[in-house]
Amino acid sequence: MRLFAAVIPPPDAVAELEAALAPLHGLPGAAHLRWTESTSWHFTLAFLGEVDEALLPGLEERLARAAHRHPPHTLRFASAGRFGDKILWVGAEGELTTLRDLARSTAAGARRAGVEVDGKHPFRAHLTLARAAGPVHLGPYAEHLADFTGAPWTADRLALVRSALPASGVPGERPRYTTVASWGLGR
């Protein structure tokens, strides 16, 4: 199964971000963007890729340990950016050192459980909002959200999430995410 470890924002924070994004849907080029569904928003701590089901018990044990070693911490959505003209994202402010430490522990625990962790990119707290599906300049989108700062919320759980890639071949279909397990932080 294809898995990743993540922190999932609470519904109030998601609703606030959805409201901030609403005006962006009217910007030029918005039709060339595939907006991520708010129900799937998350901060990826470690992308684990395809994981053999036989490794799952050990992985869950290691991730539980990682969660227990790190306290709940305060985050908020803040500013925005882009990876070229391919991905639009929103960032985070708050106790980012704790979030980074949790990401490191999560990746280390997965490796100890025998799972290969995608180590190509260093951890950067961001939540993907949209992907370009055609020619569009994402600069105005990022600029519109540059001053956005959401209300604080508490990151208090580590989630192991399964990503089911689209199989229908229908254009625009998105992956489906299902939480396999989750653990309270600091417990």
HELIX and SHEET records of a PDB file:
HELIX    1   1 PRO A   11  LEU A   21  1                                  11    
HELIX    2   2 ALA A   22  GLY A   26  5                                   5    
HELIX    3   3 ALA A   30  HIS A   32  5                                   3    
HELIX    4   4 SER A   38  SER A   40  5                                   3    
HELIX    5   5 GLU A   53  LEU A   55  5                                   3    
HELIX    6   6 LEU A   56  ARG A   69  1                                  14    
HELIX    7   7 LEU A   96  ARG A  112  1                                  17    
HELIX    8   8 GLY A  139  LEU A  145  1                                   7    
SHEET    1   A 4 PHE A  43  GLU A  50  0                                        
SHEET    2   A 4 ARG A   2  VAL A   7 -1                                        
SHEET    3   A 4 ARG A 157  ALA A 164 -1                                        
SHEET    4   A 4 ARG A 176  GLY A 184 -1                                        
SHEET    1   B 5 LEU A  33  TRP A  35  0                                        
SHEET    2   B 5 HIS A 126  ALA A 132 -1                                        
SHEET    3   B 5 ILE A  87  GLY A  94 -1                                        
SHEET    4   B 5 HIS A  73  PHE A  83 -1                                        
SHEET    5   B 5 TRP A 153  ALA A 155 -1                                        
END                                                                             
